[in-house]
C-alpha cells in the first residue's frame, strides 16, 4: 500500500461510522480497513461480487490491497474521511 494511503489512514484513525472504527489501529497482516464496520463490510462484499471473487472465502492479500486502496479513495470522494 502506498505511503500516501498510510498517511491518510493515520490522519483518520479515529473516524467511526455507525459507532464502529473504519480503520484498524494495528493488524498483524498490515490491513488498514476494519471489516467489522458494517459500512466497510458492505463495500467489501460488493467488491468481491463485482470482481467475481468467492463471497464465502476471504480474498488474497493482493486483492485485499487493491480493495483497501480503492475503498480509501472512495471514502475520500464521499468526504467520509479527510485527506
NUZA-134997 format. One record per residue (C-alpha): x, y, z. Coordinates in Angstrom, 1 decimal, always signed. Each point is the difference from the previous one (the first is absolute). Layout:
N
[node [X Y Z]] ...
***
This chain:
83
[node [+0.0 +0.0 +0.0]] [node [+1.4 +3.4 -0.8]] [node [+1.3 +2.3 +2.6]] [node [-2.6 +2.6 -1.0]] [node [-2.8 -2.4 +1.0]] [node [+1.9 -0.7 +3.3]] [node [+0.1 +3.7 +0.7]] [node [-3.8 +0.3 -0.7]] [node [-0.7 -2.9 +2.4]] [node [+2.1 +1.5 +2.8]] [node [-1.8 +3.4 -0.4]] [node [-3.4 -1.8 +0.2]] [node [+0.8 -2.8 +2.4]] [node [-2.8 +1.1 +2.5]] [node [-2.8 +0.4 -2.6]] [node [-3.0 -2.1 +0.6]] [node [-3.0 -0.9 -2.0]] [node [-3.1 -1.2 +1.9]] [node [+2.0 -0.1 +3.2]] [node [+2.7 -2.4 -1.3]] [node [+3.5 +1.0 -1.1]] [node [+0.6 +0.1 -3.8]] [node [+3.8 -0.7 +0.4]] [node [+1.9 -2.5 +2.0]] [node [+2.7 +1.4 +2.4]] [node [+2.1 -3.1 -0.3]] [node [-0.2 -3.2 -2.0]] [node [+2.6 -2.8 -0.2]] [node [-0.7 -0.3 -3.8]] [node [+0.2 +3.7 -0.7]] [node [-3.6 +0.5 -0.9]] [node [-1.3 +3.5 +0.5]] [node [-3.8 -0.3 -0.4]] [node [-2.3 -1.4 +2.7]] [node [-2.2 -2.6 -1.6]] [node [-2.1 -0.1 +3.3]] [node [-1.3 +3.4 -0.9]] [node [-3.3 -0.6 -1.7]] [node [+0.5 +2.7 -2.7]] [node [+3.5 -1.4 -0.9]] [node [-1.4 -3.5 +0.0]] [node [-2.7 +1.0 -2.5]] [node [+2.6 +1.5 -2.3]] [node [+2.2 -3.1 +0.4]] [node [-2.8 -2.4 -0.9]] [node [-0.9 +2.1 -3.0]] [node [+3.7 +0.1 -1.1]] [node [+0.2 -3.8 +0.2]] [node [-3.2 -0.5 -1.9]] [node [+0.8 +2.5 -2.8]] [node [+3.5 -1.5 -0.5]] [node [-1.3 -3.6 -0.1]] [node [+1.7 -1.0 +3.2]] [node [-1.4 -2.7 +2.2]] [node [-2.2 +1.7 +2.6]] [node [+0.3 -2.8 +2.5]] [node [+3.8 +0.3 +0.3]] [node [+2.5 +2.8 +0.9]] [node [+1.8 +1.6 -2.9]] [node [+3.7 -0.3 -0.7]] [node [+2.5 +2.5 +1.5]] [node [+0.4 +1.6 -3.5]] [node [-3.7 +0.4 -0.5]] [node [-0.4 +1.4 +3.6]] [node [+2.7 +2.6 -0.8]] [node [-1.9 +1.0 -3.2]] [node [-3.3 +0.1 +2.0]] [node [+1.4 +2.2 +2.7]] [node [+1.5 +2.5 -2.4]] [node [-3.2 +0.3 -2.0]] [node [-2.1 +0.3 +3.2]] [node [+2.2 +2.7 +1.5]] [node [-0.3 +2.0 -3.2]] [node [-3.8 -0.6 +0.0]] [node [-0.2 +1.2 +3.7]] [node [+2.0 +3.1 -1.0]] [node [-2.4 +0.7 -2.9]] [node [-3.0 -0.4 +2.2]] [node [+1.7 +2.3 +2.6]] [node [-0.4 -2.6 +2.7]] [node [+3.7 +0.4 +0.7]] [node [+2.4 +2.9 -0.6]] [node [+3.2 +0.1 -2.0]] 
***
